Amino acid sequence: MKIVLLVLIISGSSVSPVFAQEYPDLGVKVEVVADGLVIPWSIDWTPDGMILFTERNGNLRAVDNGELLHEPLLSLGVGGIEGGMLGVAVDPNHSENNFVYLYYTYNEFLSTYNKLVRYQLNDGLLIEDKVLIDGIPGGPFHDGGRIQFGPDGKLYITTGEAGNPDLSQDLNSLGGKILRINSDGTIPGDNPWNGSSIYSIGHRNPQGIDWDSSGNLIATEHGPSGWRGVAHDEINKIIAGKNYGWPNIIGDETMNGMQNPILHSGEDTWAPSGAEFYYGDKIPHWVGKYFVATLRGNHLHVIDFDLQNNSVITNEKIFQDEFGRLRDVQTGPDGFLYILTSNQDGRGSPAIGDDKILRVLPLDGAISNTYSSEIPSSESIPSCYDALLVTDYALCHVSDPPPCNDPYFEQDGLCIVKKATVCEVGMLQNNKCVPNPGFFRVDDPDFGSQHLLAGQPASGDFRESGDGLNLLYVFSSLSLVGIVVGFFVFKKLRNKKSKHG
């Protein structure tokens, strides 16, 4: 069921309509952030909250303080039909270095290639700093183009095989691969092929990547549309050095040394593009789920994984045919989910105002805590520490005082969650804290994956042992997410103050 609301926002002498479409069955509403765009492809944020997004026709544009800037930050002559200005990524240490990364397609004589370039953004001016990778195979189709920093601080790049399937299996070609480099373009020493940026092979046209809170990399990939069959779009769990089969296998076909997808679309065509694990603090019933923007599918695909067993618990389509073709989905620093439409790309049916940046918000707005979009630098992220989480008896699933039900135990007259690993102002990935303001993660082997969500304290604020925080407790490992809102107290096992705790 969908409900459309029209809100009039008065600014100065102008009145502009803002539409919010409500979806009570999903518990969310969708509003337009910007419209009248030209095939937006990728979106990211600077630490001060400015939205950067690419338009496939060669523009990098911005939304600053809620206003779409009329002039692009950068306009380039680009090549390709499905190629063009594709991926954008903001450096995790942007506050110190001002770096922004762009992946785009270009023509050189009679050939087409893709390149990855690092820029510096200073006072609204974008200046080229360094070409990191050049000569990536390109063409009118299958240019890949998604770029994103992983929890290990490395930059990952998806490339297509540019219509030449043999490139996917060729270690001498960068086509049909997922690449991994340092932010300066050098090759990490622990890459699977010595001296090569190649991280995995056997891809056709991967367009979405993201990591779960345990560090698992999941990628989306377009299936065949010709001699090798049709549909069979893929969701793959990416492991360094593995071969994902194209063009030798698709779907459930098998071949020695090649990986099958964790999920594929069968005879249904999704054309999956950008993807995101949601760990924001605004839509708690979506925490930990994997969202995939689909083009041909005209929907947002939602997947709940059990990655310890390489399986899918549930997968469903939402917003079917509501917004047309969807190119990217990302979590903003405000904790909301953002979606880019792609209805002006020649394959859609543009509606009035297309293309758009959409924002997905909770219906009830129950979680009112917000946090600054200023993400602390990696140097200021505190390390993880061992801790006990103390809570009221009522939240121990017992109506009377101790004994407390598992996974809690009694200590000093309180029910306490068993010893767990906690990250301050971040989340635990590969046993390291990584930036994610407003998100506290607990890994408790006795009770699966647990999450604590809270607004980020003000810059410079301190939390000491015994301080109270109003937190939202989400047991995301359960098939039915249980949510309890309560007052928790942190008791550190280490006797020291922690900034941003």
N, C-alpha and C positions, 0 to 999 in steps of 0.2 A: 504494500500500500504506500502511495506517495502523496504528500501534501505539499503544495506550493505556496509559499508566503512571499508577499511583496512588502519590503520595508523601504520607506523613503528616508534617505539620509540627506540632511540639509547642510551644505558647506558653503559659507559665504552667500552669494546670490544664486547659486546653482542648486538644483535638486536632482539627484541621480538615483534611479531605482536599483535596488539590490535584491536579487531573487535568492531565496533559501528554499530548497526542496527538501522536505522532511520525509524520512523513511522510518516510520515507527517500528516496523518489524526488525529493522537493523539497529535501532536505537541511535541513529545519526541523522544529521542534516547536511546538505551540500550547498555551498555558496560560491559565487564567482569572485575570484581575486583580480583577474585581468581578462579582457577579451579582445577580439579583433586582432589576434596574433596570426603569424604566418608559419604554420607547421612547427610549433614548439617541440623540441626533441629531448632536452635534458634540463634538470633544475638542481641548483645547490644554493647554499647560503653563506654569506660572509659572517664573521663573528659578531658584527654589529646588527645582524638581522636583515641585511639587504638581500633580496632574491636575485640570483643570476640565472638566466635561462637562455638556451640557444634556440634559434629559429633555423630550420634546415636550409633556408635560402641564403645563409651566410652571415647572420647577425648574432651577436651576443647582446642581450638586452637585460634590463634591470627593473625591479620594483623596489623603490626606496621609500620608507615611511608610508607604505600603503599606496603609493602613487606609481603608476607605470610611467617610466621615463620615455619621452617621445623619441629621443635620439638614441640609437644603439651605442653601446660602449665600443663596439668593434663591428665593422662590416668587411667581409672578404669575398672575393670571387671564388666560388667553390664549384666542384664538379659533381657528376653523378646524377642519377634520377632518384634512387633511394639514398644516395650519399648526400654530402653537403656538410653544413656545420652540425656536428652530432654531439658528442659527449662534452660535458663541462664538470670539473671538479675543483673545489677550493682546498688549498693546502691545509692540513690540520694545524699548522703553525702560521696561519695566515696573519695573525696579529703581529707576528715578528717579521715575516718576510714578504707579505702581500702577494704571494704566488697564487695564480689561477691557471688551470690546465685546460687546453682545448684539443679535441680530436676532430679533424675535418678532412674532407675529400678535395682533391685538386687535380687539375688536368695539366699534363706536361707533354707537349707535342700531341702525339696520337695515343698516349697512354694515360691511365687514371690511377692515382695512388691515394693513400691516406697518410696523414702524419699526426704526431702528438707534439704539441708545442707548449712551453711554459711561458706565461706572461706575468708581469707585475702590474697590479692595480693600485694606482696612487691618485687620490683626489679625483676619482672618476675617469682617469686616463689609463688606458690599457696599453702597455708597451711590451713588445716581444722581448723575452729574455734569453730563451734557448730552445732549439729544436731537439727534443729528446729522442724521438724515433721518426724516421722518414722512410719512404719507399714501401710502406705496407700495401700489399696488393689491393687495388680498388677497381671499381667498375660501376655500371649503372645500377647493379643490384648486389646484395650480400656484402656490405661494408662494415658490419659489426658496429663498433663505435662507442660502447659504454665504457666509461672510465670511473674508477672509484678507489679510494684508499681503503685498505684492509685494516683489521685490528692490529696487524703487525707493522703498520706504518708504511708498507709498500704500496705502490700504485699498480693496480690491475687494469688491464685493457682487453676488451673483447674485439676480435677481428673476424671478418667473414672471409669466405674463400673466393669472393669476387666472381662467382659463376664458374669457377674452375675447381671441381670437386677434388681433383688429385692433389691440390695444394694442401688440403687438410691433413694428409698423411706425410707430407714432405717436411722434414725437420730443417731443410735449408730455406724454407719459406715462412714468412710470418703470417700468411693467410690461413684462416680457419683454425685459429688458436685462441687461447687465453694467455696473455703475457703478464709478466710481473717484473717490475723494475724499481730501483730506488728513485726518490723524487728528483734526483739530478740526472737521471737517465742511465746511470751505471747499473751493472748487473749484480743482483744479490748473490753472495757466495753460496747460499744454500738452495739456489734454483736447481731443478731436477736434471737439466742438461748443462754441463759446465760451460760457462761463458756465453750462454744463450738466455734471451729474455723469455723464452717459451716456458710456460708453466703446465699447460695441458694441450693435447692435440685431438684431431678427429672431429672438429666442430664445423658446422655448416654456416650458420649466421647467428651467433649468440648475441643477445641484445640486453640482457639484464643480469646483474650479479648483486648478491648481498650475503652477509654473514649472520648466523644466529649468535646468541649470547655465549655459546660454547666454542665459537670459532669455526663452525662448519660453513663452507662456501657453497652456495646454491646458485646455479645459473639457469637462465631460460634460453631456449634455442628454437629457431624456426625449423620445422620439418620440411620434407621434400614437397615439390609441386610439379613434378615432371616425370622423367624417365624412371626414377627410383620409387615412384608412388606419390601419394598425396597425404597431407595432414601429418599425423604422428609428431606433432610438436612436443618438445621435450623440456622436462625439468630435471636437471642433473646435479648430483652431489659431486663437487669437483675435488679431486685429490691430485696433488702434485705428481706429474710424470705419467698420468694415466691417459689412455686413448679412448675417446668417446664415439668412435666407430664410423663416422661419416667418411666416405659414402658406402662403406662395406656393410653396415647393419643399420636398421632403423627399428623403432618400437621394441618389440620383444625378441627380435632376431638375436642370435648369439654368434660369437666368433671368439676364438681363443685370444686372450690379451686385450679384449675390448670391453668397455663398460656399458651397461644398460642404464637408461634413465630411471630415476626413482619414481617418475610419473610421466606418462605421455598421453596425448589427446586422442589416440586411436584414429578413427575415421573422421573425427571432428577437427576442424581447423580453428585454432585460437590465434595464431601469429603472435606469440608472447613477446613482449618487449621489456621495458623497465620493471624492476622488482625491488621489494623492500620487506625486511622483517620489521614488524612494528614493535617498538619498545618505548613509545611515547607514554605520557602520563595523563592523557585526556580521554582515551577510549579504552578502559581497562579490559573489557571483554574481548578485545582484539590483540592484547599483548602476547607476543611470541608467535603470532601467525605471519605467514608469508603471503604478501600481496603481489599479484602479477597484472600489469596493464596489458590488455590484449587489443590487437588491431582488428583483424578479421572477426574475432570473437565478439567485439563490441561490449565487453564486460570487464569487470575487475574480478580476477580469480583469487580466491582465498584458500590457503592450504595450511592445515595443521599437521606438522610432521612428528614422527617419532624417529629422530635421526640416529638414536642409539641402535635401533633395529632396522635402519634404512627403509622405513616404511612410511606410508601416509595414513594418518588417522581419519581425516576428513578433507574433502575439497569441494568447493561450491562456487557458483557464479553469482555475483551481486551486481547491481546497477545494469542489468542486461538491457541493452538498446536505449538506455537513458541518456547517455552522453556521446554515443557513437564510438569512434575508434579512439583507443587510449594508448598513449605512447610511453608515459613514465609515471611512476608513483614513488613518492619519497616522504619521509617524516620531516616536518619543519622543526626548527628550534623551539617553536611554541608548543610542540607536542601534538599538533594536528597532522592529518594526512593530506598530502597535496597530490593532485592528478593533473597531467597534461593531456589534452585532447589532440587528435591528429586528423581532423576531418577535411582539411584543406590540402591533403597530400595527393589528391587525384583519385583516390580509391574510396573516399567516403561520400557522405551526403551532408554537406555543410548546412548547419542551422544558422539562424540569425546570431551574430556575435562570434561565431567560430573563427579561429580556434581560441581555447580558453585555458586558464589555470584555475582549477577548482580546489576548494578546501573542504575537507570532511571534518565535521565537529560533532560532539555528542549532543543528543537532543536536550537532555535535562541540565547540562552544564553543572553536574553535581560536583565535579572536581574543579574548584575555583582557583587552586594554587597555580600561579604562573611563575616563570623564571626568566631571567635575562638571557638573551640569545648569545651573550658573551661566553664562549666555551673556553674554559681554562686551558692554557698551554700544557703540553705533555709534561713539562717540568713541574707544574703546580699540581698535577694529579697525585693525590696521596696514594701510597701503596695499599694493597689489601691488608687486612689484619684479621686475626681471629677474634670473634666476638660472641657474646651471648645476647639474644634478643629476649627482653622481658616484657610480659604482657599481663593483662588482667585475667582473673580466673574465667570470666565469661567467654573469653576468646580462646580458652583452652579446651573448648568443647565439653565442659563439665558444668553442672549447675551448682555444685558444692565445692568447698575448698578441697585441697589435695586429698587423695592421690590424683594427679593429672593424667589424662589420657595421652598415649603416645601420639605424636612425637615429642611431647613436652615432658619435662620432669620438674620436680619440686626443688626449690632452693630458697631458703630464707622466707618461706611462706608465699612464694610467688611461683607461677607456672613459667617455665623458661624453655625456649626452643633450644634443642641440642646444639652443641658447638658448631658454628658454621663459618664460612668465609664470606666476608662482607667487603664491598667496595664503597668508598666514599666518593660522591659526586662522579660516578662512573658506573661501568658494568664490567663484570668479569668475563674476559675472553682469553682463552689460552693461558689461564692462570695470571693474567695481567689486568690491571684496571685500565680501561680506555674511556675517553671522554663521552659522557652522555648526561648532561646536567639534569637534575631532577629525578634521576633513576638510581635506586639502590637495589643491588641484586644479592641474593643469598643463595649459595649452593649448599644444600643440606642433603647428604646422601641418604638420610633416613626418611626424607619426605619429598624427594624429587626437587624439581626446579621451583624456587619461590622468588617472588618479586616484591619489593617495597617501593612504592612510588611516592614522591614528595616534591614540593616546590623547592627550588634551590635557595639556600640562604643568600643573603645579600653579600656582595663581594667583601671579603675581609672578615666575615662573621666566623665565630668559632663555636664548635660543639665540644663539650667536655664530657667525661664519664658521668653518666646519670642524667644527661640532658634529655628533655622530652621532645619528641617530634610527632606531629600529626601525620600519620602515614596511611596509605591504602595498601592493604595486604592482599596479594593476588596469588592463589595457588594455581599456576598455569599448567602444571603437570597433569591436572585432573581433566577428564573429558568434559566435564561441566565446570567451568571456571567458578570457583567460590570466591566471593569478595567479602572482606570484613573491614570495616572502617573503625579504627580505634586509636588509642593512645599507647604508643610504644616507648620504651626507654632503652637506650643503648648503654650497655655496660662493657667497656673495653677491657680486654685482658692485658693490653699494654697501657702503661700509665704515662700517657702523654696527650697533649692537645693535638687537634687535627684541624687544619684550615679547610673551609668549605665542607665540613662534615655534615 
